[in-house]
Amino acid sequence: MLLTLALILFVLWALGVFAFKVTAAFIHVVLVIAILIGLVHLFRGRRI
């Protein structure tokens, strides 16, 4: 679930930077959130 959310946020960041030229500060905040979620997922691992 977290990895999916991180991927979605990363794709939105990429679209914002390359396609829509949205405000730079907001787009970089989205990127930071995506990276943090990805790191949380990486360090927590899969719990069965």
N, CA, C and O atoms as CSV, one atom per row, in Angstrom:
chain,resi,resn,atom,element,x,y,z
A,1,MET,N,N,0.825,-1.188,0.000
A,1,MET,CA,C,0.000,0.000,0.000
A,1,MET,C,C,0.870,1.252,0.000
A,1,MET,O,O,0.643,2.177,-0.780
A,2,LEU,N,N,1.867,1.273,0.882
A,2,LEU,CA,C,2.731,2.447,0.940
A,2,LEU,C,C,3.534,2.616,-0.345
A,2,LEU,O,O,3.726,3.733,-0.826
A,3,LEU,N,N,3.995,1.509,-0.891
A,3,LEU,CA,C,4.768,1.588,-2.123
A,3,LEU,C,C,3.920,2.125,-3.269
A,3,LEU,O,O,4.406,2.908,-4.085
A,4,THR,N,N,2.672,1.717,-3.336
A,4,THR,CA,C,1.766,2.224,-4.363
A,4,THR,C,C,1.561,3.721,-4.218
A,4,THR,O,O,1.584,4.453,-5.207
A,5,LEU,N,N,1.360,4.176,-2.994
A,5,LEU,CA,C,1.188,5.602,-2.744
A,5,LEU,C,C,2.446,6.373,-3.120
A,5,LEU,O,O,2.360,7.450,-3.709
A,6,ALA,N,N,3.603,5.834,-2.788
A,6,ALA,CA,C,4.859,6.492,-3.145
A,6,ALA,C,C,5.020,6.583,-4.662
A,6,ALA,O,O,5.452,7.611,-5.182
A,7,LEU,N,N,4.675,5.517,-5.364
A,7,LEU,CA,C,4.787,5.526,-6.828
A,7,LEU,C,C,3.830,6.537,-7.459
A,7,LEU,O,O,4.188,7.233,-8.409
A,8,ILE,N,N,2.626,6.608,-6.929
A,8,ILE,CA,C,1.650,7.576,-7.442
A,8,ILE,C,C,2.148,8.995,-7.232
A,8,ILE,O,O,2.061,9.826,-8.136
A,9,LEU,N,N,2.671,9.280,-6.038
A,9,LEU,CA,C,3.189,10.618,-5.762
A,9,LEU,C,C,4.392,10.937,-6.649
A,9,LEU,O,O,4.548,12.072,-7.099
A,10,PHE,N,N,5.238,9.942,-6.901
A,10,PHE,CA,C,6.390,10.164,-7.774
A,10,PHE,C,C,5.941,10.473,-9.200
A,10,PHE,O,O,6.499,11.358,-9.848
A,11,VAL,N,N,4.950,9.756,-9.684
A,11,VAL,CA,C,4.433,10.009,-11.037
A,11,VAL,C,C,3.804,11.399,-11.112
A,11,VAL,O,O,3.995,12.114,-12.096
A,12,LEU,N,N,3.061,11.782,-10.088
A,12,LEU,CA,C,2.481,13.128,-10.069
A,12,LEU,C,C,3.569,14.189,-10.065
A,12,LEU,O,O,3.433,15.223,-10.720
A,13,TRP,N,N,4.652,13.939,-9.328
A,13,TRP,CA,C,5.771,14.880,-9.316
A,13,TRP,C,C,6.366,15.005,-10.720
A,13,TRP,O,O,6.610,16.110,-11.205
A,14,ALA,N,N,6.595,13.864,-11.361
A,14,ALA,CA,C,7.195,13.883,-12.693
A,14,ALA,C,C,6.293,14.617,-13.691
A,14,ALA,O,O,6.776,15.402,-14.508
A,15,LEU,N,N,5.001,14.362,-13.623
A,15,LEU,CA,C,4.068,15.062,-14.516
A,15,LEU,C,C,4.079,16.561,-14.250
A,15,LEU,O,O,4.061,17.365,-15.183
A,16,GLY,N,N,4.108,16.926,-12.996
A,16,GLY,CA,C,4.106,18.342,-12.648
A,16,GLY,C,C,5.357,19.061,-13.116
A,16,GLY,O,O,5.287,20.202,-13.572
A,17,VAL,N,N,6.489,18.406,-13.008
A,17,VAL,CA,C,7.739,19.044,-13.407
A,17,VAL,C,C,7.864,19.110,-14.924
A,17,VAL,O,O,8.225,20.152,-15.473
A,18,PHE,N,N,7.570,18.017,-15.597
A,18,PHE,CA,C,7.835,17.948,-17.031
A,18,PHE,C,C,6.663,18.363,-17.905
A,18,PHE,O,O,6.878,18.866,-19.008
A,19,ALA,N,N,5.444,18.172,-17.453
A,19,ALA,CA,C,4.302,18.418,-18.330
A,19,ALA,C,C,3.591,19.735,-18.018
A,19,ALA,O,O,3.259,20.489,-18.933
A,20,PHE,N,N,3.359,20.011,-16.759
A,20,PHE,CA,C,2.474,21.119,-16.423
A,20,PHE,C,C,3.181,22.350,-15.872
A,20,PHE,O,O,2.573,23.418,-15.796
A,21,LYS,N,N,4.455,22.229,-15.485
A,21,LYS,CA,C,5.209,23.349,-14.918
A,21,LYS,C,C,4.462,24.010,-13.762
A,21,LYS,O,O,4.291,25.228,-13.725
A,22,VAL,N,N,4.023,23.177,-12.822
A,22,VAL,CA,C,3.314,23.652,-11.644
A,22,VAL,C,C,4.322,24.316,-10.714
A,22,VAL,O,O,5.529,24.161,-10.894
A,23,THR,N,N,3.841,25.042,-9.740
A,23,THR,CA,C,4.696,25.741,-8.798
A,23,THR,C,C,5.772,24.804,-8.255
A,23,THR,O,O,5.478,23.702,-7.792
A,24,ALA,N,N,6.995,25.249,-8.319
A,24,ALA,CA,C,8.145,24.402,-7.983
A,24,ALA,C,C,8.120,23.939,-6.534
A,24,ALA,O,O,8.429,22.778,-6.262
A,25,ALA,N,N,7.769,24.791,-5.614
A,25,ALA,CA,C,7.799,24.418,-4.193
A,25,ALA,C,C,6.824,23.280,-3.909
A,25,ALA,O,O,7.183,22.330,-3.212
A,26,PHE,N,N,5.615,23.352,-4.425
A,26,PHE,CA,C,4.614,22.315,-4.176
A,26,PHE,C,C,5.056,20.984,-4.762
A,26,PHE,O,O,4.899,19.941,-4.126
A,27,ILE,N,N,5.602,21.012,-5.956
A,27,ILE,CA,C,6.019,19.786,-6.622
A,27,ILE,C,C,7.141,19.117,-5.847
A,27,ILE,O,O,7.164,17.891,-5.739
A,28,HIS,N,N,8.068,19.891,-5.308
A,28,HIS,CA,C,9.165,19.292,-4.567
A,28,HIS,C,C,8.704,18.753,-3.218
A,28,HIS,O,O,9.291,17.801,-2.702
A,29,VAL,N,N,7.674,19.341,-2.646
A,29,VAL,CA,C,7.094,18.796,-1.413
A,29,VAL,C,C,6.490,17.423,-1.707
A,29,VAL,O,O,6.650,16.497,-0.911
A,30,VAL,N,N,5.809,17.282,-2.818
A,30,VAL,CA,C,5.235,15.992,-3.206
A,30,VAL,C,C,6.345,14.955,-3.398
A,30,VAL,O,O,6.195,13.804,-2.988
A,31,LEU,N,N,7.446,15.356,-4.014
A,31,LEU,CA,C,8.573,14.443,-4.199
A,31,LEU,C,C,9.147,13.990,-2.863
A,31,LEU,O,O,9.429,12.805,-2.683
A,32,VAL,N,N,9.321,14.901,-1.940
A,32,VAL,CA,C,9.854,14.550,-0.622
A,32,VAL,C,C,8.918,13.585,0.095
A,32,VAL,O,O,9.383,12.630,0.717
A,33,ILE,N,N,7.618,13.811,0.020
A,33,ILE,CA,C,6.651,12.906,0.652
A,33,ILE,C,C,6.739,11.522,0.022
A,33,ILE,O,O,6.700,10.517,0.731
A,34,ALA,N,N,6.856,11.460,-1.301
A,34,ALA,CA,C,6.964,10.170,-1.987
A,34,ALA,C,C,8.221,9.430,-1.553
A,34,ALA,O,O,8.183,8.220,-1.330
A,35,ILE,N,N,9.325,10.140,-1.433
A,35,ILE,CA,C,10.576,9.504,-1.005
A,35,ILE,C,C,10.462,9.010,0.428
A,35,ILE,O,O,10.911,7.907,0.739
A,36,LEU,N,N,9.867,9.814,1.304
A,36,LEU,CA,C,9.707,9.395,2.696
A,36,LEU,C,C,8.834,8.149,2.813
A,36,LEU,O,O,9.153,7.236,3.574
A,37,ILE,N,N,7.745,8.110,2.070
A,37,ILE,CA,C,6.871,6.937,2.107
A,37,ILE,C,C,7.611,5.710,1.578
A,37,ILE,O,O,7.487,4.618,2.132
A,38,GLY,N,N,8.376,5.892,0.512
A,38,GLY,CA,C,9.159,4.788,-0.022
A,38,GLY,C,C,10.185,4.279,0.985
A,38,GLY,O,O,10.382,3.070,1.105
A,39,LEU,N,N,10.837,5.180,1.707
A,39,LEU,CA,C,11.809,4.775,2.720
A,39,LEU,C,C,11.147,4.061,3.886
A,39,LEU,O,O,11.683,3.080,4.401
A,40,VAL,N,N,9.991,4.546,4.302
A,40,VAL,CA,C,9.260,3.876,5.382
A,40,VAL,C,C,8.914,2.457,4.961
A,40,VAL,O,O,9.063,1.516,5.741
A,41,HIS,N,N,8.456,2.307,3.737
A,41,HIS,CA,C,8.118,0.972,3.231
A,41,HIS,C,C,9.356,0.080,3.177
A,41,HIS,O,O,9.288,-1.103,3.512
A,42,LEU,N,N,10.471,0.643,2.761
A,42,LEU,CA,C,11.709,-0.118,2.653
A,42,LEU,C,C,12.190,-0.604,4.015
A,42,LEU,O,O,12.584,-1.761,4.157
A,43,PHE,N,N,12.162,0.262,5.008
A,43,PHE,CA,C,12.681,-0.101,6.323
A,43,PHE,C,C,11.712,-0.950,7.135
A,43,PHE,O,O,12.151,-1.748,7.964
A,44,ARG,N,N,10.421,-0.803,6.923
A,44,ARG,CA,C,9.456,-1.626,7.646
A,44,ARG,C,C,9.408,-3.032,7.085
A,44,ARG,O,O,9.228,-3.995,7.831
A,45,GLY,N,N,9.568,-3.157,5.786
A,45,GLY,CA,C,9.535,-4.468,5.160
A,45,GLY,C,C,8.144,-5.071,5.180
A,45,GLY,O,O,7.169,-4.419,5.554
A,46,ARG,N,N,8.072,-6.317,4.776
A,46,ARG,CA,C,6.789,-7.017,4.772
A,46,ARG,C,C,6.604,-7.744,6.097
A,46,ARG,O,O,7.480,-8.484,6.544
A,47,ARG,N,N,5.470,-7.525,6.707
A,47,ARG,CA,C,5.143,-8.226,7.949
A,47,ARG,C,C,4.012,-9.208,7.655
A,47,ARG,O,O,2.956,-8.832,7.147
A,48,ILE,N,N,4.252,-10.443,7.978
A,48,ILE,CA,C,3.245,-11.468,7.700
A,48,ILE,C,C,2.585,-11.872,9.007
A,48,ILE,O,O,1.700,-12.727,9.014
